[in-house]
Amino acid sequence: MRASNANAVVPSILFKGTRGYLEKISNQANGAYSQGWFDASAVMIRRLLETLIIEAFENHGRAAEIQNRDGDFLFLKDLISKTIACTAWNLSRNTKQALPHLKDVGDKSAHSRRFNAVRNDLDSIKADLRCVVEELLSLAGMR
């Protein structure tokens, strides 16, 4: 199901022509948002950020920097820390500030037993999410 941009948490057009799995993740985030399933949308946003960070590191030949000894990718908290600290690119101030906050919204929806996201939780992150997504897509060589 495709949500219209008016009823989307992140513009679908950003993912057109990238990777099929990125299009599917963004469609799921937007579909859940349009149905009022805000926790599900927040968790998909979290997954989207994690995937885009990995794509950016892989595009720059730096995937080993975000993997443990067994070759598994680090948890999102560590992925974000490594992304912000990476000197291979010059992240915008907005992205550096937004990444931890975007993660927090997704974490609450995924891990807090008593937190239930509401529309305003996601509406308040839309501008930051778009900025971060566009920057990570660029770093991943997809824009």
Residue pairs with C-beta under 8 A, 6 or more apart in sequence:
1 27
1 31
1 34
2 12
2 27
2 30
2 31
3 12
3 27
3 30
3 31
3 33
3 34
4 34
5 11
5 12
5 13
7 30
7 33
7 34
8 30
8 33
8 34
9 29
9 30
9 33
9 41
9 45
9 122
9 125
9 126
9 129
10 26
10 29
10 30
10 45
10 48
10 126
10 129
10 130
10 133
11 130
12 23
12 26
12 27
12 30
14 26
14 130
14 133
14 134
14 137
14 143
15 22
15 23
15 26
15 137
16 23
18 137
18 142
18 143
19 55
19 142
21 51
22 48
22 51
22 52
22 55
22 142
25 44
25 47
25 48
25 51
26 44
26 48
28 40
28 44
29 41
29 44
29 45
29 48
30 41
32 38
32 40
32 41
32 44
33 41
33 122
36 119
38 109
38 116
38 117
38 118
38 119
38 121
38 122
39 109
39 110
39 116
39 117
40 109
41 117
41 122
42 105
42 106
42 108
42 109
42 110
42 117
42 121
42 122
43 106
43 109
43 110
45 102
45 105
45 106
45 122
45 125
45 129
46 76
46 102
46 103
46 105
46 106
46 107
46 109
46 110
47 106
48 133
49 76
49 80
49 99
49 102
49 103
49 106
49 132
49 136
50 73
50 76
50 79
52 133
52 136
52 137
52 140
53 66
53 76
53 79
53 80
53 83
53 136
54 63
54 66
54 73
54 79
55 136
55 140
55 142
56 83
56 89
56 136
56 139
56 140
57 63
57 65
57 66
57 82
57 83
57 86
58 140
59 139
59 140
59 141
60 88
60 89
60 139
62 86
62 88
65 82
65 86
66 73
66 74
66 78
66 79
66 82
67 73
67 74
68 74
73 79
74 82
76 103
76 106
76 107
77 103
80 99
80 100
80 103
83 91
83 99
84 91
84 96
84 99
89 139
91 135
92 131
92 135
94 128
94 131
94 132
95 131
95 132
95 135
95 136
97 128
98 125
98 128
98 129
98 131
98 132
99 132
101 125
101 128
102 125
102 128
102 129
102 132
105 117
105 121
105 122
105 125
108 115
108 117
109 115
109 116
109 117
134 143
137 143
